[in-house]
Amino acid sequence: MSEINKKIKDIIDSNNIVLFMKGTPESPQCGFSMAVSNILKHLKVGFEGVNVLENNEIRQGIKDYTDWPTIPQLYVKGEFVGGCDIVKEMFEKGELKKLLENKSLLS
């Protein structure tokens, strides 16, 4: 496993919810990252935002890691959930809330 894959795996393994995004949860740098960040905030769930703009290795590394071409990418309990469109659709159908409840991440 490459050094960057190990680093990404460590980030994913050490946080219940991780959002690899452009910018930070407080200051997203793209609309898609903002949308997913806002959904998580709306659900009042804590998450770790990883700003891929600060680290090109992670920016490319996360795409290779999941074989998913776009940012943002959401992970819940080590599992890749998807990007903006998938997360939005799951949120609208109530599936995201159910997933978080099933993982005991919603109070």
OpenMM code with the backbone's topology and positions (N, CA, C; nanometers):
from openmm import Vec3, app, unit

residues = "MET SER GLU ILE ASN LYS LYS ILE LYS ASP ILE ILE ASP SER ASN ASN ILE VAL LEU PHE MET LYS GLY THR PRO GLU SER PRO GLN CYS GLY PHE SER MET ALA VAL SER ASN ILE LEU LYS HIS LEU LYS VAL GLY PHE GLU GLY VAL ASN VAL LEU GLU ASN ASN GLU ILE ARG GLN GLY ILE LYS ASP TYR THR ASP TRP PRO THR ILE PRO GLN LEU TYR VAL LYS GLY GLU PHE VAL GLY GLY CYS ASP ILE VAL LYS GLU MET PHE GLU LYS GLY GLU LEU LYS LYS LEU LEU GLU ASN LYS SER LEU LEU SER".split()
positions = [
    Vec3(0.0850, -0.1182, 0.0000),
    Vec3(0.0000, 0.0000, 0.0000),
    Vec3(0.0896, 0.1246, 0.0000),
    Vec3(0.0588, 0.2187, -0.0866),
    Vec3(0.1412, 0.3385, -0.0955),
    Vec3(0.1251, 0.4243, 0.0301),
    Vec3(0.2185, 0.5148, 0.0500),
    Vec3(0.2196, 0.6027, 0.1663),
    Vec3(0.0907, 0.6857, 0.1727),
    Vec3(0.0479, 0.7383, 0.0581),
    Vec3(-0.0717, 0.8237, 0.0566),
    Vec3(-0.1973, 0.7411, 0.0832),
    Vec3(-0.2031, 0.6186, 0.0313),
    Vec3(-0.3178, 0.5311, 0.0600),
    Vec3(-0.3263, 0.4987, 0.2086),
    Vec3(-0.2101, 0.4781, 0.2703),
    Vec3(-0.2059, 0.4492, 0.4126),
    Vec3(-0.2579, 0.5699, 0.4909),
    Vec3(-0.2145, 0.6881, 0.4508),
    Vec3(-0.2573, 0.8113, 0.5176),
    Vec3(-0.4094, 0.8295, 0.5060),
    Vec3(-0.4612, 0.8064, 0.3856),
    Vec3(-0.6057, 0.8187, 0.3621),
    Vec3(-0.6820, 0.7153, 0.4447),
    Vec3(-0.6327, 0.5927, 0.4455),
    Vec3(-0.6973, 0.4867, 0.5234),
    Vec3(-0.6983, 0.5223, 0.6717),
    Vec3(-0.5879, 0.5786, 0.7212),
    Vec3(-0.5806, 0.6200, 0.8618),
    Vec3(-0.6848, 0.7266, 0.8939),
    Vec3(-0.7017, 0.8242, 0.8041),
    Vec3(-0.8014, 0.9301, 0.8242),
    Vec3(-0.9412, 0.8685, 0.8291),
    Vec3(-0.9692, 0.7802, 0.7339),
    Vec3(-1.1017, 0.7168, 0.7250),
    Vec3(-1.1274, 0.6288, 0.8477),
    Vec3(-1.0253, 0.5531, 0.8887),
    Vec3(-1.0413, 0.4610, 1.0019),
    Vec3(-1.0542, 0.5322, 1.1363),
    Vec3(-0.9972, 0.6530, 1.1473),
    Vec3(-0.9973, 0.7190, 1.2780),
    Vec3(-1.1117, 0.8187, 1.2966),
    Vec3(-1.2026, 0.8266, 1.1994),
    Vec3(-1.3184, 0.9150, 1.2117),
    Vec3(-1.4448, 0.8405, 1.1702),
    Vec3(-1.5537, 0.8609, 1.2456),
    Vec3(-1.6804, 0.7966, 1.2101),
    Vec3(-1.7317, 0.8450, 1.0756),
    Vec3(-1.7235, 0.9764, 1.0535),
    Vec3(-1.7724, 1.0350, 0.9290),
    Vec3(-1.6640, 1.1275, 0.8741),
    Vec3(-1.6239, 1.1039, 0.7510),
    Vec3(-1.5214, 1.1856, 0.6863),
    Vec3(-1.5748, 1.2355, 0.5529),
    Vec3(-1.5564, 1.3648, 0.5308),
    Vec3(-1.5915, 1.4234, 0.4023),
    Vec3(-1.4649, 1.4796, 0.3400),
    Vec3(-1.4196, 1.4156, 0.2319),
    Vec3(-1.3084, 1.4694, 0.1544),
    Vec3(-1.3700, 1.5749, 0.0640),
    Vec3(-1.3292, 1.7011, 0.0821),
    Vec3(-1.3983, 1.8118, 0.0165),
    Vec3(-1.3013, 1.9197, -0.0276),
    Vec3(-1.3522, 2.0102, -0.1110),
    Vec3(-1.2747, 2.1281, -0.1488),
    Vec3(-1.3108, 2.2379, -0.0497),
    Vec3(-1.2118, 2.2791, 0.0279),
    Vec3(-1.2360, 2.3768, 0.1331),
    Vec3(-1.2620, 2.3060, 0.2655),
    Vec3(-1.3212, 2.3798, 0.3604),
    Vec3(-1.3493, 2.3254, 0.4927),
    Vec3(-1.5002, 2.3315, 0.5175),
    Vec3(-1.5494, 2.2587, 0.6191),
    Vec3(-1.6926, 2.2651, 0.6492),
    Vec3(-1.7400, 2.4086, 0.6762),
    Vec3(-1.6540, 2.4898, 0.7363),
    Vec3(-1.6889, 2.6288, 0.7664),
    Vec3(-1.6822, 2.7160, 0.6417),
    Vec3(-1.5953, 2.6779, 0.5481),
    Vec3(-1.5740, 2.7597, 0.4291),
    Vec3(-1.5502, 2.6730, 0.3050),
    Vec3(-1.6570, 2.6088, 0.2555),
    Vec3(-1.6426, 2.5225, 0.1373),
    Vec3(-1.5994, 2.6038, 0.0153),
    Vec3(-1.5165, 2.5423, -0.0693),
    Vec3(-1.4642, 2.6110, -0.1879),
    Vec3(-1.5332, 2.5673, -0.3168),
    Vec3(-1.6384, 2.4856, -0.3059),
    Vec3(-1.7160, 2.4508, -0.4252),
    Vec3(-1.8579, 2.4149, -0.3839),
    Vec3(-1.9497, 2.4333, -0.4738),
    Vec3(-2.0912, 2.4120, -0.4441),
    Vec3(-2.1252, 2.2704, -0.4030),
    Vec3(-2.0577, 2.1729, -0.4653),
    Vec3(-2.0866, 2.0330, -0.4340),
    Vec3(-2.0411, 1.9997, -0.2918),
    Vec3(-1.9215, 2.0493, -0.2554),
    Vec3(-1.8710, 2.0270, -0.1200),
    Vec3(-1.9627, 2.0961, -0.0189),
    Vec3(-2.0088, 2.2170, -0.0535),
    Vec3(-2.0975, 2.2909, 0.0354),
    Vec3(-2.2289, 2.2141, 0.0547),
    Vec3(-2.2825, 2.1591, -0.0532),
    Vec3(-2.4099, 2.0869, -0.0458),
    Vec3(-2.4006, 1.9686, 0.0514),
    Vec3(-2.2958, 1.8872, 0.0376),
    Vec3(-2.2814, 1.7693, 0.1236),
    Vec3(-2.2548, 1.8120, 0.2678),
    Vec3(-2.1708, 1.9121, 0.2849),
    Vec3(-2.1408, 1.9648, 0.4176),
    Vec3(-2.2692, 2.0148, 0.4855),
    Vec3(-2.3521, 2.0873, 0.4110),
    Vec3(-2.4773, 2.1405, 0.4660),
    Vec3(-2.5760, 2.0295, 0.5028),
    Vec3(-2.5792, 1.9231, 0.4235),
    Vec3(-2.6667, 1.8086, 0.4543),
    Vec3(-2.6247, 1.7478, 0.5880),
    Vec3(-2.4936, 1.7284, 0.6064),
    Vec3(-2.4438, 1.6698, 0.7315),
    Vec3(-2.4738, 1.7616, 0.8499),
    Vec3(-2.4577, 1.8927, 0.8296),
    Vec3(-2.4890, 1.9893, 0.9360),
    Vec3(-2.6389, 1.9865, 0.9675),
    Vec3(-2.7208, 1.9776, 0.8637),
    Vec3(-2.8663, 1.9723, 0.8807),
    Vec3(-2.9063, 1.8502, 0.9650),
    Vec3(-2.8373, 1.7392, 0.9444),
    Vec3(-2.8649, 1.6173, 1.0199),
    Vec3(-2.8013, 1.6232, 1.1593),
    Vec3(-2.7314, 1.7328, 1.1864),
    Vec3(-2.6665, 1.7561, 1.3168),
    Vec3(-2.5733, 1.6416, 1.3553),
    Vec3(-2.4902, 1.6053, 1.2581),
    Vec3(-2.3971, 1.4958, 1.2798),
    Vec3(-2.2550, 1.5515, 1.2690),
    Vec3(-2.1686, 1.5105, 1.3602),
    Vec3(-2.0303, 1.5570, 1.3568),
    Vec3(-1.9539, 1.4855, 1.2472),
    Vec3(-1.8665, 1.5587, 1.1803),
    Vec3(-1.7865, 1.4940, 1.0758),
    Vec3(-1.6530, 1.5645, 1.0616),
    Vec3(-1.5589, 1.4910, 1.0070),
    Vec3(-1.4253, 1.5430, 0.9802),
    Vec3(-1.4203, 1.5875, 0.8351),
    Vec3(-1.3915, 1.7140, 0.8119),
    Vec3(-1.3742, 1.7636, 0.6756),
    Vec3(-1.2266, 1.7635, 0.6396),
    Vec3(-1.1920, 1.7024, 0.5287),
    Vec3(-1.0530, 1.7004, 0.4830),
    Vec3(-1.0443, 1.7846, 0.3559),
    Vec3(-0.9706, 1.8945, 0.3647),
    Vec3(-0.9578, 1.9874, 0.2531),
    Vec3(-0.8553, 1.9354, 0.1528),
    Vec3(-0.9036, 1.8844, 0.0397),
    Vec3(-0.8121, 1.8271, -0.0608),
    Vec3(-0.7314, 1.9356, -0.1321),
    Vec3(-0.7754, 2.0610, -0.1228),
    Vec3(-0.7022, 2.1695, -0.1892),
    Vec3(-0.5696, 2.1983, -0.1193),
    Vec3(-0.5582, 2.1563, 0.0064),
    Vec3(-0.4347, 2.1801, 0.0819),
    Vec3(-0.3276, 2.0764, 0.0516),
    Vec3(-0.3656, 1.9667, -0.0128),
    Vec3(-0.2706, 1.8587, -0.0334),
    Vec3(-0.3008, 1.7858, -0.1636),
    Vec3(-0.2180, 1.8102, -0.2645),
    Vec3(-0.2398, 1.7491, -0.3959),
    Vec3(-0.2320, 1.5978, -0.3929),
    Vec3(-0.1460, 1.5451, -0.3046),
    Vec3(-0.1340, 1.3993, -0.2923),
    Vec3(-0.2664, 1.3395, -0.2484),
    Vec3(-0.3296, 1.4024, -0.1502),
    Vec3(-0.4587, 1.3529, -0.1020),
    Vec3(-0.5659, 1.3769, -0.2078),
    Vec3(-0.5588, 1.4917, -0.2744),
    Vec3(-0.6581, 1.5247, -0.3778),
    Vec3(-0.6621, 1.4170, -0.4860),
    Vec3(-0.5451, 1.3763, -0.5338),
    Vec3(-0.5401, 1.2699, -0.6343),
    Vec3(-0.5551, 1.1339, -0.5678),
    Vec3(-0.4947, 1.1204, -0.4518),
    Vec3(-0.4934, 0.9917, -0.3811),
    Vec3(-0.6324, 0.9399, -0.3488),
    Vec3(-0.7223, 1.0291, -0.3072),
    Vec3(-0.8566, 0.9849, -0.2689),
    Vec3(-0.9336, 0.9362, -0.3922),
    Vec3(-0.9084, 0.9983, -0.5070),
    Vec3(-0.9745, 0.9544, -0.6311),
    Vec3(-0.9279, 0.8139, -0.6692),
    Vec3(-0.7986, 0.7888, -0.6525),
    Vec3(-0.7433, 0.6562, -0.6824),
    Vec3(-0.7909, 0.5544, -0.5782),
    Vec3(-0.7954, 0.5989, -0.4527),
    Vec3(-0.8306, 0.5117, -0.3399),
    Vec3(-0.9685, 0.4491, -0.3607),
    Vec3(-1.0642, 0.5309, -0.4048),
    Vec3(-1.2014, 0.4826, -0.4225),
    Vec3(-1.2333, 0.4498, -0.5672),
    Vec3(-1.1431, 0.4886, -0.6580),
    Vec3(-1.1712, 0.4765, -0.8004),
    Vec3(-1.2975, 0.5570, -0.8324),
    Vec3(-1.3049, 0.6763, -0.7742),
    Vec3(-1.4184, 0.7667, -0.7924),
    Vec3(-1.3605, 0.8995, -0.8379),
    Vec3(-1.4047, 0.9544, -0.9519),
    Vec3(-1.3340, 1.0659, -1.0147),
    Vec3(-1.3564, 1.2043, -0.9533),
    Vec3(-1.4563, 1.2183, -0.8669),
    Vec3(-1.4899, 1.3541, -0.8221),
    Vec3(-1.4795, 1.3723, -0.6715),
    Vec3(-1.4702, 1.4968, -0.6330),
    Vec3(-1.4728, 1.5411, -0.4943),
    Vec3(-1.6014, 1.6227, -0.4812),
    Vec3(-1.6765, 1.6177, -0.3766),
    Vec3(-1.6494, 1.5535, -0.2476),
    Vec3(-1.6774, 1.4026, -0.2478),
    Vec3(-1.6211, 1.3387, -0.1442),
    Vec3(-1.6446, 1.1970, -0.1198),
    Vec3(-1.6756, 1.1795, 0.0286),
    Vec3(-1.7846, 1.1097, 0.0551),
    Vec3(-1.8282, 1.0891, 0.1934),
    Vec3(-1.8047, 0.9451, 0.2373),
    Vec3(-1.7457, 0.9307, 0.3554),
    Vec3(-1.7241, 0.8005, 0.4180),
    Vec3(-1.7956, 0.7974, 0.5514),
    Vec3(-1.8649, 0.6867, 0.5782),
    Vec3(-1.9302, 0.6668, 0.7067),
    Vec3(-1.8806, 0.5343, 0.7638),
    Vec3(-1.8196, 0.5404, 0.8810),
    Vec3(-1.7649, 0.4204, 0.9476),
    Vec3(-1.6792, 0.3385, 0.8520),
    Vec3(-1.5920, 0.4051, 0.7780),
    Vec3(-1.4986, 0.3363, 0.6906),
    Vec3(-1.5536, 0.2977, 0.5549),
    Vec3(-1.6821, 0.3214, 0.5333),
    Vec3(-1.7478, 0.2803, 0.4090),
    Vec3(-1.7675, 0.4003, 0.3169),
    Vec3(-1.7309, 0.3845, 0.1906),
    Vec3(-1.7532, 0.4909, 0.0927),
    Vec3(-1.9022, 0.4996, 0.0622),
    Vec3(-1.9608, 0.6169, 0.0847),
    Vec3(-2.1040, 0.6358, 0.0587),
    Vec3(-2.1255, 0.6885, -0.0825),
    Vec3(-2.0495, 0.7911, -0.1208),
    Vec3(-2.0623, 0.8450, -0.2549),
    Vec3(-2.0253, 0.9914, -0.2615),
    Vec3(-2.0557, 1.0501, -0.3761),
    Vec3(-2.0306, 1.1912, -0.3983),
    Vec3(-2.1573, 1.2729, -0.3777),
    Vec3(-2.1563, 1.3954, -0.4260),
    Vec3(-2.2645, 1.4889, -0.4021),
    Vec3(-2.4008, 1.4376, -0.4474),
    Vec3(-2.4113, 1.3908, -0.5712),
    Vec3(-2.5417, 1.3478, -0.6246),
    Vec3(-2.6007, 1.2330, -0.5433),
    Vec3(-2.5164, 1.1362, -0.5111),
    Vec3(-2.5620, 1.0196, -0.4348),
    Vec3(-2.6059, 1.0610, -0.2949),
    Vec3(-2.5248, 1.1437, -0.2292),
    Vec3(-2.5570, 1.1873, -0.0929),
    Vec3(-2.6866, 1.2683, -0.0916),
    Vec3(-2.7020, 1.3577, -0.1912),
    Vec3(-2.8242, 1.4383, -0.1996),
    Vec3(-2.9472, 1.3495, -0.2174),
    Vec3(-2.9368, 1.2540, -0.3081),
    Vec3(-3.0479, 1.1632, -0.3343),
    Vec3(-3.0819, 1.0813, -0.2097),
    Vec3(-2.9795, 1.0302, -0.1422),
    Vec3(-3.0023, 0.9524, -0.0200),
    Vec3(-3.0682, 1.0381, 0.0875),
    Vec3(-3.0244, 1.1641, 0.0964),
    Vec3(-3.0807, 1.2565, 0.1959),
    Vec3(-3.2285, 1.2808, 0.1669),
    Vec3(-3.2598, 1.3076, 0.0398),
    Vec3(-3.3977, 1.3375, 0.0007),
    Vec3(-3.4909, 1.2186, 0.0239),
    Vec3(-3.4391, 1.0979, 0.0080),
    Vec3(-3.5212, 0.9775, 0.0282),
    Vec3(-3.5228, 0.9317, 0.1741),
    Vec3(-3.4460, 1.0002, 0.2590),
    Vec3(-3.4388, 0.9600, 0.3999),
    Vec3(-3.3413, 0.8461, 0.4251),
    Vec3(-3.2715, 0.8028, 0.3201),
    Vec3(-3.1798, 0.6886, 0.3335),
    Vec3(-3.0530, 0.7243, 0.4107),
    Vec3(-3.0072, 0.8486, 0.3942),
    Vec3(-2.8851, 0.8898, 0.4635),
    Vec3(-2.9079, 0.8925, 0.6145),
    Vec3(-3.0218, 0.9476, 0.6541),
    Vec3(-3.0560, 0.9520, 0.7963),
    Vec3(-3.0625, 0.8102, 0.8527),
    Vec3(-3.1255, 0.7198, 0.7765),
    Vec3(-3.1382, 0.5799, 0.8184),
    Vec3(-2.9999, 0.5158, 0.8342),
    Vec3(-2.9118, 0.5405, 0.7365),
    Vec3(-2.7763, 0.4871, 0.7414),
    Vec3(-2.7046, 0.5352, 0.8686),
    Vec3(-2.7164, 0.6651, 0.8970),
    Vec3(-2.6505, 0.7225, 1.0154),
    Vec3(-2.7106, 0.6672, 1.1439),
    Vec3(-2.8418, 0.6473, 1.1443),
    Vec3(-2.9081, 0.5885, 1.2618),
    Vec3(-2.8615, 0.4450, 1.2827),
    Vec3(-2.8553, 0.3687, 1.1729),
    Vec3(-2.8118, 0.2296, 1.1804),
    Vec3(-2.6685, 0.2162, 1.2332),
    Vec3(-2.5874, 0.3177, 1.2043),
    Vec3(-2.4479, 0.3167, 1.2503),
    Vec3(-2.4355, 0.3847, 1.3872),
    Vec3(-2.5497, 0.4183, 1.4493),
    Vec3(-2.5546, 0.4840, 1.5811),
    Vec3(-2.4805, 0.6171, 1.5827),
    Vec3(-2.4951, 0.6949, 1.4740),
    Vec3(-2.4264, 0.8232, 1.4661),
    Vec3(-2.5204, 0.9418, 1.4821),
    Vec3(-2.6500, 0.9143, 1.4940),
    Vec3(-2.7466, 1.0214, 1.5179),
    Vec3(-2.7999, 1.0088, 1.6587),
    Vec3(-2.8128, 1.1242, 1.7249),
    Vec3(-2.8649, 1.1171, 1.8616),
    Vec3(-3.0158, 1.1262, 1.8621),
] * unit.nanometer
topology = app.Topology()
chain = topology.addChain("A")
for resn in residues:
    res = topology.addResidue(resn, chain)
    for name in ("N", "CA", "C"):
        topology.addAtom(name, app.Element.getBySymbol(name[0]), res)
